[in-house]
Amino acid sequence: MAIDPVCKMEVEEDKAAATSEYQGKTYYFCAPGCKKAFDQDPEKHVAEEGGQ
Ligand SMILES: [Zn+2]
């Protein structure tokens, strides 16, 4: 199970609506809109992931 970095939803890798690679890591999204938001500003969403 992966976490959609945009909306923090749990996403099953093989059921992800969209995926994106950033800095060598694959991210999974619940919807194409989440991938779009991530692609527009990946650093913002990656920074939020696992912060504190
Ligand atoms: Zn999402």
mmCIF file of the protein (N, C-alpha, C, O) and its ligand, coordinates in Angstrom:
data_MODEL
# 
_entry.id   MODEL 
# 
loop_
_entity.id 
_entity.type 
_entity.pdbx_number_of_molecules 
1 polymer     1 
2 non-polymer 1 
# 
_entity_poly.entity_id                      1 
_entity_poly.type                           'polypeptide(L)' 
_entity_poly.nstd_linkage                   no 
_entity_poly.nstd_monomer                   no 
_entity_poly.pdbx_seq_one_letter_code       MAIDPVCKMEVEEDKAAATSEYQGKTYYFCAPGCKKAFDQDPEKHVAEEGGQ 
_entity_poly.pdbx_seq_one_letter_code_can   MAIDPVCKMEVEEDKAAATSEYQGKTYYFCAPGCKKAFDQDPEKHVAEEGGQ 
_entity_poly.pdbx_strand_id                 A 
# 
loop_
_entity_poly_seq.entity_id 
_entity_poly_seq.num 
_entity_poly_seq.mon_id 
_entity_poly_seq.hetero 
1 1  MET n 
1 2  ALA n 
1 3  ILE n 
1 4  ASP n 
1 5  PRO n 
1 6  VAL n 
1 7  CYS n 
1 8  LYS n 
1 9  MET n 
1 10 GLU n 
1 11 VAL n 
1 12 GLU n 
1 13 GLU n 
1 14 ASP n 
1 15 LYS n 
1 16 ALA n 
1 17 ALA n 
1 18 ALA n 
1 19 THR n 
1 20 SER n 
1 21 GLU n 
1 22 TYR n 
1 23 GLN n 
1 24 GLY n 
1 25 LYS n 
1 26 THR n 
1 27 TYR n 
1 28 TYR n 
1 29 PHE n 
1 30 CYS n 
1 31 ALA n 
1 32 PRO n 
1 33 GLY n 
1 34 CYS n 
1 35 LYS n 
1 36 LYS n 
1 37 ALA n 
1 38 PHE n 
1 39 ASP n 
1 40 GLN n 
1 41 ASP n 
1 42 PRO n 
1 43 GLU n 
1 44 LYS n 
1 45 HIS n 
1 46 VAL n 
1 47 ALA n 
1 48 GLU n 
1 49 GLU n 
1 50 GLY n 
1 51 GLY n 
1 52 GLN n 
# 
loop_
_struct_asym.id 
_struct_asym.entity_id 
A 1 
B 2 
# 
loop_
_chem_comp.id 
_chem_comp.type 
_chem_comp.mon_nstd_flag 
ALA 'L-peptide linking' y 
ASP 'L-peptide linking' y 
CYS 'L-peptide linking' y 
GLN 'L-peptide linking' y 
GLU 'L-peptide linking' y 
GLY 'peptide linking'   y 
HIS 'L-peptide linking' y 
ILE 'L-peptide linking' y 
LYS 'L-peptide linking' y 
MET 'L-peptide linking' y 
PHE 'L-peptide linking' y 
PRO 'L-peptide linking' y 
SER 'L-peptide linking' y 
THR 'L-peptide linking' y 
TYR 'L-peptide linking' y 
VAL 'L-peptide linking' y 
ZN  non-polymer         . 
# 
_pdbx_entity_nonpoly.entity_id   2 
_pdbx_entity_nonpoly.name        ? 
_pdbx_entity_nonpoly.comp_id     ZN 
# 
_pdbx_nonpoly_scheme.asym_id         B 
_pdbx_nonpoly_scheme.entity_id       2 
_pdbx_nonpoly_scheme.mon_id          ZN 
_pdbx_nonpoly_scheme.ndb_seq_num     1 
_pdbx_nonpoly_scheme.pdb_seq_num     101 
_pdbx_nonpoly_scheme.auth_seq_num    101 
_pdbx_nonpoly_scheme.pdb_mon_id      ZN 
_pdbx_nonpoly_scheme.auth_mon_id     ZN 
_pdbx_nonpoly_scheme.pdb_strand_id   A 
_pdbx_nonpoly_scheme.pdb_ins_code    . 
# 
loop_
_atom_site.group_PDB 
_atom_site.id 
_atom_site.type_symbol 
_atom_site.label_atom_id 
_atom_site.label_alt_id 
_atom_site.label_comp_id 
_atom_site.label_asym_id 
_atom_site.label_entity_id 
_atom_site.label_seq_id 
_atom_site.pdbx_PDB_ins_code 
_atom_site.Cartn_x 
_atom_site.Cartn_y 
_atom_site.Cartn_z 
_atom_site.occupancy 
_atom_site.B_iso_or_equiv 
_atom_site.pdbx_formal_charge 
_atom_site.auth_seq_id 
_atom_site.auth_comp_id 
_atom_site.auth_asym_id 
_atom_site.auth_atom_id 
_atom_site.pdbx_PDB_model_num 
ATOM   1   N  N  . MET A 1 1  ? 0.846  -1.202 0.000   1.00 0.00 ? 1   MET A N  1 
ATOM   2   C  CA . MET A 1 1  ? 0.000  0.000  0.000   1.00 0.00 ? 1   MET A CA 1 
ATOM   3   C  C  . MET A 1 1  ? 0.881  1.252  0.000   1.00 0.00 ? 1   MET A C  1 
ATOM   4   O  O  . MET A 1 1  ? 1.831  1.367  0.774   1.00 0.00 ? 1   MET A O  1 
ATOM   5   N  N  . ALA A 1 2  ? 0.539  2.176  -0.882  1.00 0.00 ? 2   ALA A N  1 
ATOM   6   C  CA . ALA A 1 2  ? 1.284  3.437  -0.935  1.00 0.00 ? 2   ALA A CA 1 
ATOM   7   C  C  . ALA A 1 2  ? 0.360  4.579  -0.501  1.00 0.00 ? 2   ALA A C  1 
ATOM   8   O  O  . ALA A 1 2  ? -0.862 4.436  -0.473  1.00 0.00 ? 2   ALA A O  1 
ATOM   9   N  N  . ILE A 1 3  ? 0.966  5.692  -0.170  1.00 0.00 ? 3   ILE A N  1 
ATOM   10  C  CA . ILE A 1 3  ? 0.181  6.860  0.211   1.00 0.00 ? 3   ILE A CA 1 
ATOM   11  C  C  . ILE A 1 3  ? 0.231  7.891  -0.916  1.00 0.00 ? 3   ILE A C  1 
ATOM   12  O  O  . ILE A 1 3  ? 1.305  8.284  -1.370  1.00 0.00 ? 3   ILE A O  1 
ATOM   13  N  N  . ASP A 1 4  ? -0.923 8.310  -1.348  1.00 0.00 ? 4   ASP A N  1 
ATOM   14  C  CA . ASP A 1 4  ? -1.012 9.404  -2.317  1.00 0.00 ? 4   ASP A CA 1 
ATOM   15  C  C  . ASP A 1 4  ? -0.447 10.658 -1.634  1.00 0.00 ? 4   ASP A C  1 
ATOM   16  O  O  . ASP A 1 4  ? -1.009 11.131 -0.645  1.00 0.00 ? 4   ASP A O  1 
ATOM   17  N  N  . PRO A 1 5  ? 0.662  11.196 -2.158  1.00 0.00 ? 5   PRO A N  1 
ATOM   18  C  CA . PRO A 1 5  ? 1.298  12.327 -1.474  1.00 0.00 ? 5   PRO A CA 1 
ATOM   19  C  C  . PRO A 1 5  ? 0.483  13.612 -1.530  1.00 0.00 ? 5   PRO A C  1 
ATOM   20  O  O  . PRO A 1 5  ? 0.751  14.552 -0.782  1.00 0.00 ? 5   PRO A O  1 
ATOM   21  N  N  . VAL A 1 6  ? -0.496 13.655 -2.399  1.00 0.00 ? 6   VAL A N  1 
ATOM   22  C  CA . VAL A 1 6  ? -1.297 14.877 -2.539  1.00 0.00 ? 6   VAL A CA 1 
ATOM   23  C  C  . VAL A 1 6  ? -2.430 14.905 -1.519  1.00 0.00 ? 6   VAL A C  1 
ATOM   24  O  O  . VAL A 1 6  ? -2.580 15.880 -0.783  1.00 0.00 ? 6   VAL A O  1 
ATOM   25  N  N  . CYS A 1 7  ? -3.228 13.839 -1.474  1.00 0.00 ? 7   CYS A N  1 
ATOM   26  C  CA . CYS A 1 7  ? -4.400 13.849 -0.591  1.00 0.00 ? 7   CYS A CA 1 
ATOM   27  C  C  . CYS A 1 7  ? -4.234 12.911 0.601   1.00 0.00 ? 7   CYS A C  1 
ATOM   28  O  O  . CYS A 1 7  ? -5.120 12.825 1.452   1.00 0.00 ? 7   CYS A O  1 
ATOM   29  N  N  . LYS A 1 8  ? -3.094 12.203 0.665   1.00 0.00 ? 8   LYS A N  1 
ATOM   30  C  CA . LYS A 1 8  ? -2.767 11.303 1.781   1.00 0.00 ? 8   LYS A CA 1 
ATOM   31  C  C  . LYS A 1 8  ? -3.652 10.056 1.850   1.00 0.00 ? 8   LYS A C  1 
ATOM   32  O  O  . LYS A 1 8  ? -3.695 9.374  2.874   1.00 0.00 ? 8   LYS A O  1 
ATOM   33  N  N  . MET A 1 9  ? -4.340 9.771  0.776   1.00 0.00 ? 9   MET A N  1 
ATOM   34  C  CA . MET A 1 9  ? -5.164 8.567  0.747   1.00 0.00 ? 9   MET A CA 1 
ATOM   35  C  C  . MET A 1 9  ? -4.277 7.348  0.525   1.00 0.00 ? 9   MET A C  1 
ATOM   36  O  O  . MET A 1 9  ? -3.229 7.439  -0.114  1.00 0.00 ? 9   MET A O  1 
ATOM   37  N  N  . GLU A 1 10 ? -4.704 6.217  1.054   1.00 0.00 ? 10  GLU A N  1 
ATOM   38  C  CA . GLU A 1 10 ? -3.983 4.989  0.766   1.00 0.00 ? 10  GLU A CA 1 
ATOM   39  C  C  . GLU A 1 10 ? -4.363 4.510  -0.627  1.00 0.00 ? 10  GLU A C  1 
ATOM   40  O  O  . GLU A 1 10 ? -5.537 4.494  -0.999  1.00 0.00 ? 10  GLU A O  1 
ATOM   41  N  N  . VAL A 1 11 ? -3.350 4.122  -1.388  1.00 0.00 ? 11  VAL A N  1 
ATOM   42  C  CA . VAL A 1 11 ? -3.569 3.684  -2.762  1.00 0.00 ? 11  VAL A CA 1 
ATOM   43  C  C  . VAL A 1 11 ? -2.849 2.360  -2.970  1.00 0.00 ? 11  VAL A C  1 
ATOM   44  O  O  . VAL A 1 11 ? -1.667 2.231  -2.651  1.00 0.00 ? 11  VAL A O  1 
ATOM   45  N  N  . GLU A 1 12 ? -3.558 1.388  -3.501  1.00 0.00 ? 12  GLU A N  1 
ATOM   46  C  CA . GLU A 1 12 ? -2.888 0.134  -3.836  1.00 0.00 ? 12  GLU A CA 1 
ATOM   47  C  C  . GLU A 1 12 ? -2.123 0.336  -5.139  1.00 0.00 ? 12  GLU A C  1 
ATOM   48  O  O  . GLU A 1 12 ? -2.653 0.847  -6.126  1.00 0.00 ? 12  GLU A O  1 
ATOM   49  N  N  . GLU A 1 13 ? -0.855 -0.083 -5.109  1.00 0.00 ? 13  GLU A N  1 
ATOM   50  C  CA . GLU A 1 13 ? 0.014  0.181  -6.251  1.00 0.00 ? 13  GLU A CA 1 
ATOM   51  C  C  . GLU A 1 13 ? -0.582 -0.308 -7.565  1.00 0.00 ? 13  GLU A C  1 
ATOM   52  O  O  . GLU A 1 13 ? -0.492 0.384  -8.579  1.00 0.00 ? 13  GLU A O  1 
ATOM   53  N  N  . ASP A 1 14 ? -1.182 -1.475 -7.560  1.00 0.00 ? 14  ASP A N  1 
ATOM   54  C  CA . ASP A 1 14 ? -1.687 -2.024 -8.823  1.00 0.00 ? 14  ASP A CA 1 
ATOM   55  C  C  . ASP A 1 14 ? -3.069 -1.487 -9.182  1.00 0.00 ? 14  ASP A C  1 
ATOM   56  O  O  . ASP A 1 14 ? -3.626 -1.831 -10.225 1.00 0.00 ? 14  ASP A O  1 
ATOM   57  N  N  . LYS A 1 15 ? -3.611 -0.652 -8.322  1.00 0.00 ? 15  LYS A N  1 
ATOM   58  C  CA . LYS A 1 15 ? -4.917 -0.058 -8.628  1.00 0.00 ? 15  LYS A CA 1 
ATOM   59  C  C  . LYS A 1 15 ? -4.828 1.455  -8.756  1.00 0.00 ? 15  LYS A C  1 
ATOM   60  O  O  . LYS A 1 15 ? -5.847 2.131  -8.897  1.00 0.00 ? 15  LYS A O  1 
ATOM   61  N  N  . ALA A 1 16 ? -3.626 1.980  -8.706  1.00 0.00 ? 16  ALA A N  1 
ATOM   62  C  CA . ALA A 1 16 ? -3.458 3.429  -8.761  1.00 0.00 ? 16  ALA A CA 1 
ATOM   63  C  C  . ALA A 1 16 ? -4.000 3.988  -10.075 1.00 0.00 ? 16  ALA A C  1 
ATOM   64  O  O  . ALA A 1 16 ? -3.795 3.410  -11.142 1.00 0.00 ? 16  ALA A O  1 
ATOM   65  N  N  . ALA A 1 17 ? -4.693 5.119  -9.977  1.00 0.00 ? 17  ALA A N  1 
ATOM   66  C  CA . ALA A 1 17 ? -5.242 5.765  -11.178 1.00 0.00 ? 17  ALA A CA 1 
ATOM   67  C  C  . ALA A 1 17 ? -4.130 6.412  -11.987 1.00 0.00 ? 17  ALA A C  1 
ATOM   68  O  O  . ALA A 1 17 ? -4.245 6.589  -13.200 1.00 0.00 ? 17  ALA A O  1 
ATOM   69  N  N  . ALA A 1 18 ? -3.056 6.761  -11.297 1.00 0.00 ? 18  ALA A N  1 
ATOM   70  C  CA . ALA A 1 18 ? -1.934 7.403  -11.985 1.00 0.00 ? 18  ALA A CA 1 
ATOM   71  C  C  . ALA A 1 18 ? -0.677 7.237  -11.143 1.00 0.00 ? 18  ALA A C  1 
ATOM   72  O  O  . ALA A 1 18 ? -0.750 7.088  -9.923  1.00 0.00 ? 18  ALA A O  1 
ATOM   73  N  N  . THR A 1 19 ? 0.465  7.265  -11.799 1.00 0.00 ? 19  THR A N  1 
ATOM   74  C  CA . THR A 1 19 ? 1.733  7.212  -11.078 1.00 0.00 ? 19  THR A CA 1 
ATOM   75  C  C  . THR A 1 19 ? 2.657  8.282  -11.638 1.00 0.00 ? 19  THR A C  1 
ATOM   76  O  O  . THR A 1 19 ? 2.483  8.753  -12.762 1.00 0.00 ? 19  THR A O  1 
ATOM   77  N  N  . SER A 1 20 ? 3.634  8.652  -10.836 1.00 0.00 ? 20  SER A N  1 
ATOM   78  C  CA . SER A 1 20 ? 4.610  9.630  -11.289 1.00 0.00 ? 20  SER A CA 1 
ATOM   79  C  C  . SER A 1 20 ? 5.944  9.303  -10.633 1.00 0.00 ? 20  SER A C  1 
ATOM   80  O  O  . SER A 1 20 ? 5.991  8.893  -9.473  1.00 0.00 ? 20  SER A O  1 
ATOM   81  N  N  . GLU A 1 21 ? 7.026  9.485  -11.381 1.00 0.00 ? 21  GLU A N  1 
ATOM   82  C  CA . GLU A 1 21 ? 8.343  9.279  -10.808 1.00 0.00 ? 21  GLU A CA 1 
ATOM   83  C  C  . GLU A 1 21 ? 8.968  10.623 -10.510 1.00 0.00 ? 21  GLU A C  1 
ATOM   84  O  O  . GLU A 1 21 ? 8.932  11.542 -11.329 1.00 0.00 ? 21  GLU A O  1 
ATOM   85  N  N  . TYR A 1 22 ? 9.539  10.721 -9.327  1.00 0.00 ? 22  TYR A N  1 
ATOM   86  C  CA . TYR A 1 22 ? 10.212 11.954 -8.937  1.00 0.00 ? 22  TYR A CA 1 
ATOM   87  C  C  . TYR A 1 22 ? 11.445 11.592 -8.130  1.00 0.00 ? 22  TYR A C  1 
ATOM   88  O  O  . TYR A 1 22 ? 11.348 10.887 -7.126  1.00 0.00 ? 22  TYR A O  1 
ATOM   89  N  N  . GLN A 1 23 ? 12.592 12.065 -8.559  1.00 0.00 ? 23  GLN A N  1 
ATOM   90  C  CA . GLN A 1 23 ? 13.858 11.794 -7.896  1.00 0.00 ? 23  GLN A CA 1 
ATOM   91  C  C  . GLN A 1 23 ? 14.056 10.300 -7.646  1.00 0.00 ? 23  GLN A C  1 
ATOM   92  O  O  . GLN A 1 23 ? 14.507 9.893  -6.576  1.00 0.00 ? 23  GLN A O  1 
ATOM   93  N  N  . GLY A 1 24 ? 13.718 9.506  -8.629  1.00 0.00 ? 24  GLY A N  1 
ATOM   94  C  CA . GLY A 1 24 ? 13.975 8.077  -8.562  1.00 0.00 ? 24  GLY A CA 1 
ATOM   95  C  C  . GLY A 1 24 ? 12.967 7.275  -7.768  1.00 0.00 ? 24  GLY A C  1 
ATOM   96  O  O  . GLY A 1 24 ? 13.103 6.058  -7.636  1.00 0.00 ? 24  GLY A O  1 
ATOM   97  N  N  . LYS A 1 25 ? 11.950 7.950  -7.233  1.00 0.00 ? 25  LYS A N  1 
ATOM   98  C  CA . LYS A 1 25 ? 10.941 7.249  -6.466  1.00 0.00 ? 25  LYS A CA 1 
ATOM   99  C  C  . LYS A 1 25 ? 9.605  7.316  -7.202  1.00 0.00 ? 25  LYS A C  1 
ATOM   100 O  O  . LYS A 1 25 ? 9.277  8.327  -7.823  1.00 0.00 ? 25  LYS A O  1 
ATOM   101 N  N  . THR A 1 26 ? 8.838  6.229  -7.124  1.00 0.00 ? 26  THR A N  1 
ATOM   102 C  CA . THR A 1 26 ? 7.538  6.220  -7.769  1.00 0.00 ? 26  THR A CA 1 
ATOM   103 C  C  . THR A 1 26 ? 6.459  6.585  -6.761  1.00 0.00 ? 26  THR A C  1 
ATOM   104 O  O  . THR A 1 26 ? 6.422  6.056  -5.650  1.00 0.00 ? 26  THR A O  1 
ATOM   105 N  N  . TYR A 1 27 ? 5.596  7.484  -7.157  1.00 0.00 ? 27  TYR A N  1 
ATOM   106 C  CA . TYR A 1 27 ? 4.475  7.907  -6.317  1.00 0.00 ? 27  TYR A CA 1 
ATOM   107 C  C  . TYR A 1 27 ? 3.177  7.456  -6.971  1.00 0.00 ? 27  TYR A C  1 
ATOM   108 O  O  . TYR A 1 27 ? 3.051  7.438  -8.195  1.00 0.00 ? 27  TYR A O  1 
ATOM   109 N  N  . TYR A 1 28 ? 2.223  7.094  -6.136  1.00 0.00 ? 28  TYR A N  1 
ATOM   110 C  CA . TYR A 1 28 ? 0.945  6.565  -6.626  1.00 0.00 ? 28  TYR A CA 1 
ATOM   111 C  C  . TYR A 1 28 ? -0.180 7.509  -6.232  1.00 0.00 ? 28  TYR A C  1 
ATOM   112 O  O  . TYR A 1 28 ? -0.193 8.090  -5.147  1.00 0.00 ? 28  TYR A O  1 
ATOM   113 N  N  . PHE A 1 29 ? -1.130 7.638  -7.163  1.00 0.00 ? 29  PHE A N  1 
ATOM   114 C  CA . PHE A 1 29 ? -2.214 8.602  -6.949  1.00 0.00 ? 29  PHE A CA 1 
ATOM   115 C  C  . PHE A 1 29 ? -3.574 7.940  -7.102  1.00 0.00 ? 29  PHE A C  1 
ATOM   116 O  O  . PHE A 1 29 ? -3.754 7.003  -7.879  1.00 0.00 ? 29  PHE A O  1 
ATOM   117 N  N  . CYS A 1 30 ? -4.532 8.465  -6.328  1.00 0.00 ? 30  CYS A N  1 
ATOM   118 C  CA . CYS A 1 30 ? -5.888 7.918  -6.368  1.00 0.00 ? 30  CYS A CA 1 
ATOM   119 C  C  . CYS A 1 30 ? -6.629 8.387  -7.603  1.00 0.00 ? 30  CYS A C  1 
ATOM   120 O  O  . CYS A 1 30 ? -7.602 7.762  -8.025  1.00 0.00 ? 30  CYS A O  1 
ATOM   121 N  N  . ALA A 1 31 ? -6.170 9.490  -8.186  1.00 0.00 ? 31  ALA A N  1 
ATOM   122 C  CA . ALA A 1 31 ? -6.878 10.076 -9.327  1.00 0.00 ? 31  ALA A CA 1 
ATOM   123 C  C  . ALA A 1 31 ? -5.905 10.878 -10.189 1.00 0.00 ? 31  ALA A C  1 
ATOM   124 O  O  . ALA A 1 31 ? -4.891 11.372 -9.696  1.00 0.00 ? 31  ALA A O  1 
ATOM   125 N  N  . PRO A 1 32 ? -6.221 11.003 -11.476 1.00 0.00 ? 32  PRO A N  1 
ATOM   126 C  CA . PRO A 1 32 ? -5.349 11.793 -12.361 1.00 0.00 ? 32  PRO A CA 1 
ATOM   127 C  C  . PRO A 1 32 ? -5.156 13.224 -11.866 1.00 0.00 ? 32  PRO A C  1 
ATOM   128 O  O  . PRO A 1 32 ? -4.098 13.819 -12.073 1.00 0.00 ? 32  PRO A O  1 
ATOM   129 N  N  . GLY A 1 33 ? -6.174 13.772 -11.213 1.00 0.00 ? 33  GLY A N  1 
ATOM   130 C  CA . GLY A 1 33 ? -6.063 15.134 -10.709 1.00 0.00 ? 33  GLY A CA 1 
ATOM   131 C  C  . GLY A 1 33 ? -4.979 15.270 -9.645  1.00 0.00 ? 33  GLY A C  1 
ATOM   132 O  O  . GLY A 1 33 ? -4.319 16.305 -9.550  1.00 0.00 ? 33  GLY A O  1 
ATOM   133 N  N  . CYS A 1 34 ? -4.798 14.214 -8.843  1.00 0.00 ? 34  CYS A N  1 
ATOM   134 C  CA . CYS A 1 34 ? -3.755 14.246 -7.826  1.00 0.00 ? 34  CYS A CA 1 
ATOM   135 C  C  . CYS A 1 34 ? -2.372 14.201 -8.470  1.00 0.00 ? 34  CYS A C  1 
ATOM   136 O  O  . CYS A 1 34 ? -1.457 14.894 -8.026  1.00 0.00 ? 34  CYS A O  1 
ATOM   137 N  N  . LYS A 1 35 ? -2.220 13.393 -9.508  1.00 0.00 ? 35  LYS A N  1 
ATOM   138 C  CA . LYS A 1 35 ? -0.944 13.353 -10.231 1.00 0.00 ? 35  LYS A CA 1 
ATOM   139 C  C  . LYS A 1 35 ? -0.636 14.721 -10.824 1.00 0.00 ? 35  LYS A C  1 
ATOM   140 O  O  . LYS A 1 35 ? 0.505  15.183 -10.786 1.00 0.00 ? 35  LYS A O  1 
ATOM   141 N  N  . LYS A 1 36 ? -1.646 15.353 -11.363 1.00 0.00 ? 36  LYS A N  1 
ATOM   142 C  CA . LYS A 1 36 ? -1.460 16.657 -11.983 1.00 0.00 ? 36  LYS A CA 1 
ATOM   143 C  C  . LYS A 1 36 ? -0.974 17.670 -10.946 1.00 0.00 ? 36  LYS A C  1 
ATOM   144 O  O  . LYS A 1 36 ? -0.050 18.444 -11.194 1.00 0.00 ? 36  LYS A O  1 
ATOM   145 N  N  . ALA A 1 37 ? -1.613 17.645 -9.790  1.00 0.00 ? 37  ALA A N  1 
ATOM   146 C  CA . ALA A 1 37 ? -1.218 18.572 -8.727  1.00 0.00 ? 37  ALA A CA 1 
ATOM   147 C  C  . ALA A 1 37 ? 0.220  18.292 -8.288  1.00 0.00 ? 37  ALA A C  1 
ATOM   148 O  O  . ALA A 1 37 ? 0.991  19.216 -8.028  1.00 0.00 ? 37  ALA A O  1 
ATOM   149 N  N  . PHE A 1 38 ? 0.568  17.005 -8.209  1.00 0.00 ? 38  PHE A N  1 
ATOM   150 C  CA . PHE A 1 38 ? 1.929  16.626 -7.820  1.00 0.00 ? 38  PHE A CA 1 
ATOM   151 C  C  . PHE A 1 38 ? 2.944  17.082 -8.860  1.00 0.00 ? 38  PHE A C  1 
ATOM   152 O  O  . PHE A 1 38 ? 3.981  17.652 -8.521  1.00 0.00 ? 38  PHE A O  1 
ATOM   153 N  N  . ASP A 1 39 ? 2.638  16.825 -10.127 1.00 0.00 ? 39  ASP A N  1 
ATOM   154 C  CA . ASP A 1 39 ? 3.577  17.174 -11.194 1.00 0.00 ? 39  ASP A CA 1 
ATOM   155 C  C  . ASP A 1 39 ? 3.812  18.679 -11.286 1.00 0.00 ? 39  ASP A C  1 
ATOM   156 O  O  . ASP A 1 39 ? 4.879  19.124 -11.710 1.00 0.00 ? 39  ASP A O  1 
ATOM   157 N  N  . GLN A 1 40 ? 2.823  19.445 -10.891 1.00 0.00 ? 40  GLN A N  1 
ATOM   158 C  CA . GLN A 1 40 ? 2.976  20.900 -10.959 1.00 0.00 ? 40  GLN A CA 1 
ATOM   159 C  C  . GLN A 1 40 ? 3.904  21.417 -9.866  1.00 0.00 ? 40  GLN A C  1 
ATOM   160 O  O  . GLN A 1 40 ? 4.574  22.434 -10.042 1.00 0.00 ? 40  GLN A O  1 
ATOM   161 N  N  . ASP A 1 41 ? 3.939  20.710 -8.735  1.00 0.00 ? 41  ASP A N  1 
ATOM   162 C  CA . ASP A 1 41 ? 4.781  21.176 -7.631  1.00 0.00 ? 41  ASP A CA 1 
ATOM   163 C  C  . ASP A 1 41 ? 5.197  19.991 -6.758  1.00 0.00 ? 41  ASP A C  1 
ATOM   164 O  O  . ASP A 1 41 ? 4.781  19.892 -5.603  1.00 0.00 ? 41  ASP A O  1 
ATOM   165 N  N  . PRO A 1 42 ? 6.018  19.093 -7.310  1.00 0.00 ? 42  PRO A N  1 
ATOM   166 C  CA . PRO A 1 42 ? 6.359  17.857 -6.588  1.00 0.00 ? 42  PRO A CA 1 
ATOM   167 C  C  . PRO A 1 42 ? 7.063  18.116 -5.262  1.00 0.00 ? 42  PRO A C  1 
ATOM   168 O  O  . PRO A 1 42 ? 6.816  17.410 -4.284  1.00 0.00 ? 42  PRO A O  1 
ATOM   169 N  N  . GLU A 1 43 ? 7.922  19.102 -5.217  1.00 0.00 ? 43  GLU A N  1 
ATOM   170 C  CA . GLU A 1 43 ? 8.682  19.337 -3.981  1.00 0.00 ? 43  GLU A CA 1 
ATOM   171 C  C  . GLU A 1 43 ? 7.775  19.621 -2.797  1.00 0.00 ? 43  GLU A C  1 
ATOM   172 O  O  . GLU A 1 43 ? 8.038  19.186 -1.676  1.00 0.00 ? 43  GLU A O  1 
ATOM   173 N  N  . LYS A 1 44 ? 6.722  20.344 -3.056  1.00 0.00 ? 44  LYS A N  1 
ATOM   174 C  CA . LYS A 1 44 ? 5.791  20.697 -1.989  1.00 0.00 ? 44  LYS A CA 1 
ATOM   175 C  C  . LYS A 1 44 ? 5.187  19.439 -1.362  1.00 0.00 ? 44  LYS A C  1 
ATOM   176 O  O  . LYS A 1 44 ? 5.097  19.319 -0.140  1.00 0.00 ? 44  LYS A O  1 
ATOM   177 N  N  . HIS A 1 45 ? 4.778  18.509 -2.218  1.00 0.00 ? 45  HIS A N  1 
ATOM   178 C  CA . HIS A 1 45 ? 4.106  17.322 -1.709  1.00 0.00 ? 45  HIS A CA 1 
ATOM   179 C  C  . HIS A 1 45 ? 5.096  16.322 -1.117  1.00 0.00 ? 45  HIS A C  1 
ATOM   180 O  O  . HIS A 1 45 ? 4.783  15.632 -0.147  1.00 0.00 ? 45  HIS A O  1 
ATOM   181 N  N  . VAL A 1 46 ? 6.281  16.247 -1.698  1.00 0.00 ? 46  VAL A N  1 
ATOM   182 C  CA . VAL A 1 46 ? 7.299  15.339 -1.162  1.00 0.00 ? 46  VAL A CA 1 
ATOM   183 C  C  . VAL A 1 46 ? 7.758  15.829 0.204   1.00 0.00 ? 46  VAL A C  1 
ATOM   184 O  O  . VAL A 1 46 ? 8.002  15.026 1.104   1.00 0.00 ? 46  VAL A O  1 
ATOM   185 N  N  . ALA A 1 47 ? 7.875  17.133 0.360   1.00 0.00 ? 47  ALA A N  1 
ATOM   186 C  CA . ALA A 1 47 ? 8.339  17.705 1.620   1.00 0.00 ? 47  ALA A CA 1 
ATOM   187 C  C  . ALA A 1 47 ? 7.351  17.406 2.741   1.00 0.00 ? 47  ALA A C  1 
ATOM   188 O  O  . ALA A 1 47 ? 7.744  17.225 3.894   1.00 0.00 ? 47  ALA A O  1 
ATOM   189 N  N  . GLU A 1 48 ? 6.079  17.357 2.398   1.00 0.00 ? 48  GLU A N  1 
ATOM   190 C  CA . GLU A 1 48 ? 5.059  17.117 3.413   1.00 0.00 ? 48  GLU A CA 1 
ATOM   191 C  C  . GLU A 1 48 ? 5.050  15.654 3.858   1.00 0.00 ? 48  GLU A C  1 
ATOM   192 O  O  . GLU A 1 48 ? 4.623  15.331 4.966   1.00 0.00 ? 48  GLU A O  1 
ATOM   193 N  N  . GLU A 1 49 ? 5.524  14.784 2.980   1.00 0.00 ? 49  GLU A N  1 
ATOM   194 C  CA . GLU A 1 49 ? 5.446  13.359 3.261   1.00 0.00 ? 49  GLU A CA 1 
ATOM   195 C  C  . GLU A 1 49 ? 6.438  12.957 4.349   1.00 0.00 ? 49  GLU A C  1 
ATOM   196 O  O  . GLU A 1 49 ? 7.638  13.206 4.224   1.00 0.00 ? 49  GLU A O  1 
ATOM   197 N  N  . GLY A 1 50 ? 5.951  12.354 5.385   1.00 0.00 ? 50  GLY A N  1 
ATOM   198 C  CA . GLY A 1 50 ? 6.817  11.841 6.439   1.00 0.00 ? 50  GLY A CA 1 
ATOM   199 C  C  . GLY A 1 50 ? 7.632  12.908 7.144   1.00 0.00 ? 50  GLY A C  1 
ATOM   200 O  O  . GLY A 1 50 ? 8.733  12.640 7.625   1.00 0.00 ? 50  GLY A O  1 
ATOM   201 N  N  . GLY A 1 51 ? 7.104  14.094 7.205   1.00 0.00 ? 51  GLY A N  1 
ATOM   202 C  CA . GLY A 1 51 ? 7.825  15.199 7.820   1.00 0.00 ? 51  GLY A CA 1 
ATOM   203 C  C  . GLY A 1 51 ? 8.061  14.989 9.299   1.00 0.00 ? 51  GLY A C  1 
ATOM   204 O  O  . GLY A 1 51 ? 9.198  14.761 9.714   1.00 0.00 ? 51  GLY A O  1 
ATOM   205 N  N  . GLN A 1 52 ? 7.035  15.058 10.090  1.00 0.00 ? 52  GLN A N  1 
ATOM   206 C  CA . GLN A 1 52 ? 7.218  14.930 11.528  1.00 0.00 ? 52  GLN A CA 1 
ATOM   207 C  C  . GLN A 1 52 ? 6.549  13.688 12.028  1.00 0.00 ? 52  GLN A C  1 
ATOM   208 O  O  . GLN A 1 52 ? 6.592  13.402 13.225  1.00 0.00 ? 52  GLN A O  1 
HETATM 209 ZN ZN . ZN  B 2 .  ? -5.413 11.576 -4.267  1.00 0.00 2 101 ZN  A ZN 1 
# 
